[in-house]
Amino acid sequence: MACYRIHCNLNLPLPSDAPPISSTCHSPSRLSLSLSLFTTPKIAYLSASRRTCGAVCSQMTMEEKPLSENRMLVYVPPHPLIKHWVSVLRNEQTPCPIFRNAMAELGRLLMYEASRDWLPTVTGEIQSPMGVASVEFIDPREPVAVIPILRAGLALAEHASSILPATKTYHLGISRDEETLQPTIYLNKLPEKFPEGSKVFVVDPMLATGGTIMAALHLLKERGVGNKQIKVISAVSAPPALQKLSEQFPGLHVYTGIIDPEVNEKGFIIPGLGDAGDRSFGTTDT
């Protein structure tokens, strides 16, 4: 049984037999929850038994609530390889080539988890060397749209085509002002309209203040993509971004390698892993 401890303002619906959650108030202006997340095959509200799931709520309550389809869900898969690659990314001594490879491997695992029970399939029969076999393939007529947010999203989405048999990649460039922390869109290769029922992966390594991912999701909404058609892939997430997403995009699913407790005044996740773009492409000396 795996156990994680995080401190953030998230409310996670847990099964009735889960251990109690303790809360502490450090000051009138700041609340912090100390959450012990236990993953066990007995969690009934997930289709996969070995995933940690949290539903982010705009209000912090201690009462148990049923999982609603209209609540945003945050998945932190407890796979040891995911923990390994997150650890490699965190290390300030990790050189650029290894960092980028670690980001790509983490993205591969998160997209694998996110595509579970989600991809369109077709069934039929084929002739194997030993006889006729019933088979099921991913439907190539409905490619998954993969949208990496530049620059760092390129590294996290690098192996998308190796695990998804049919994809279309649309690049979206969004920069963040270092002083105001407001996003600016400098490259938009999205189509004017997505086909009805499209399934979309939005790949953004760092969900910190939430400005970048919010800008991307609003562009998708303008192009006819519903919240439940989108899955966000992230290496590290923090409460400010998750809170904003929960309030404005109910039904969204977020898959992340880890949830860190806070964001500093410069908009960096703490402890985080630094600037994912610079470290992926070797444009920093730190």
Disulfide bonds with the S-S distance in Angstrom:
none
